[in-house]
Amino acid sequence: MKVTSETNYDQAYTSGNLRKYQSSNPLKRHLVCRMQNLIIELAVRCCSSDTVKILDAGCGEGLNAALLEKRLPNAFITLLDESAGALEYARSVCSGRCDFRCGSVTGLPFGDREFDLVICTEVLEHLEKPETALDELLRVSKGFVLISVPDEPWFRIGNMITLKNVKRLGDPTDHLKHWTSHGFRRWIMSCSEGWESHFYHSFPWQFVLLEHGRK
């Protein structure tokens, strides 16, 4: 199932993240759909069967989880976010099979190796100490961890082209960390001993899929 630019949700709640997913700009919609398709493709690839436990950490409005549960109808998906408003929106687009938890990625309220797959997209760049969150993501996974962050400087250049955050040279006010492709690789490799790293791109985002126990 491919994500298309027709995907939309008519809800009163809004946020900067949601507006990005609902943008009427055809180019933005195309880039977001490509990114979502890669998330779903990599996530499904990690699941040897439908009966898996998945955590979407920092899930936002649950739009990726809603797509994933359609591809894996027997998977049990837990959505976690600090925003009560985002979680309420997520409840409206995901099924009742999902579990919704309010919490932080820097202190996950779960046991060690509790999930087969942990997904964390567009979160780490907002944190002062992303390595703390990465430690937590790795701790609660017994199989795979899928992470995405902006690919700099291309993310900021893209914002400049669309006249967004022009005074900040395209840099969002809530982005505290910035990684080039090489910088992100170095950082991931230095913080994930014992995990095998696979890197991917979907302009203007970069991804890493970490697989447990190969090293």
N, C-alpha and C positions, 0 to 999 in steps of 0.2 A: 504494500500500500504506500503510494507516494503522497507526500504532502503537496498540496497545490495552493496557489494564491487565493483560492476561493475560501480557504479556512478563515472563519471569523466567529466571534462570540459577542452577542449583544447583551451587555451587562452594565449596570450602573457604576460598579466599581471600576477604577482606572488607576494606572501607575505608569511610570516611565517605561518599565519593562513591557507592560501590556500594550502600550501605544506602539512600541516597536513591532510587536507581533501583529498588530492590527493596522499597520501603516497602509495608507492608500497609495504610497509611492511604489510603482511597479518594480523598480530596481531593488528597493529595500525588501519588498515582499519576496522577490525571487531569491535574494541572498539568505533571508531568514528560512525560507522553505528548504533551500539546499542544506543549510545547517541542520535543520530538524531531520531531514532525510538521513544525513550522516549519523546523527545521534541514534536514530531508530535502527539503522543498518548495523552499526557496531554493537548496539545493545542486544539485538536479536542474535547476532553472531556469537555472543558470549553465552547464550542460553542453550544448553544441550537438550533441554526439554521445556515445556511450558510451565511445569511446576517448579518454579524458582522463586526466591525471595529477592526483591529488588528494593533498594533505597534510592529515592530521588532527594538528595540533600541540598537544601536551598532551592526548593522546587518552584518558587515564585507562584505563578497562577496555575500551575499544573498542566500547561498545554503540551509539554513533551510527554508527561506521564499519561495523559489522555490518549495520545496517539499510540504509545507503547502498549497499553493494556488492550488495544484493539488487535495488535499483532500477536500478543501473548495472552490470550483470554484466560488461561489458567494460572498465570503468574500472580503472586501476591505482592502488591506494590505499596510501600510506605512512603508518604510524602511528608517532608519536614521543611519548615520555614519559620523565620522569626516573626513574620508579618501575619497577624490574625486575619487581616483583610485579604491578603493573597491566598491564605488557606481556605477562606470562605468561598472565594472565587473558584479555587481548585475543586472544592466539593461540588460545584455546579457543573463542572465539565468532565469530572471523573465519575466512575461508577461507585456504588456502595461497597464494592469489594475492596476498595483501597482503604488504607489506614492513614489518618492525618494527625501529625504531631507538631506542636509548636516548640521550637528549640533552635539552638545554634549549632552550626557546623564545627565550631571550635570546642564543643563539649557535647558530643552526641549521646543521647540517653539510651544507648543500646549496648549489648554485650559484645565481647570480642568475637569476630568471625561469624556474625549473626546473619549476614546477607551474602548471597551468591554474586550479586552485582551491585555496586554503588555508583550512582551517577551524580556528578556535581558540575553543572554548566553555568558559566558566567557568574561565578561567585567569588573565586579566590582573589580576583583583582580588586575587590571591595574591602579586603582585610589588611590590617596593619601587619599581622603576623600570619600569612597564609600557610607557613610550615606547620603551625599548630593544627589548622584544619586538615591539612594533608595527612598528618599523623593519625588523626581521628578517622578519616576516610579509609585509610589502610587498615586501621585496627578493627573496624567492624566488618570488613570484607574477607571472605574466605576464598574468593575467586578472582574477581575483576573490579577495577575502579576506572571509570571513564570521566575525564575532566576536560573542560574547555575553558580557554581564556582568550581575550583579544590578541591578535597578532599585530604587534607594533613594529614599525610606525603606520602600518597600513590601515589599522582601525581608525586612528586619528585622521589620516589623510582622507578616508572615506567620509568621516564626519565633516571635514572641511569642504569637500566637494558638494555635500548636501546642505552646506551653510549651517551646520549644527555646532554649537560651542566654539564659534569662530574666535572670540576673544581669548579663549584658552587653547587656540591652535588645535581644535578638535578633541581636546581631552575632557571627558565627562568629569563633573565636579566630585563624583563619588568613586572614581577610580584611584586607588591608592598605590597600586602596583602596576608596573608596565613591563611586559616581556617581549623581546624580539624572539624569533624562532630559535636562534642559537642560545639565547639567555634562558629561555624556558626549558630547553633540553638539558642544559647544564644544571639548572635548579632541580628539575625532576630527578635526574640521575643522582644528584647529591643527597636527596631526601627519601629515596625509595629503595634502599638496599634490600636485596632479596626478591625484587619484583622485576619482571621483564617489561620493557617500555616499547610501545608501538606508537609512532607519531603520525598525525594526519592533519590536513588543512581543509577548511571550507571558508574561503575568503569572506570577511576579514577575521576569521577565528582560527585558532589552532587547537588541536586535540591531542591528548595522550590517553592510550588505553594501557593500563597497568595490569599485568597478569601475575598472579601469585605463584611463588615457589619454583620458578624455573632457574633461578641463579643460585 
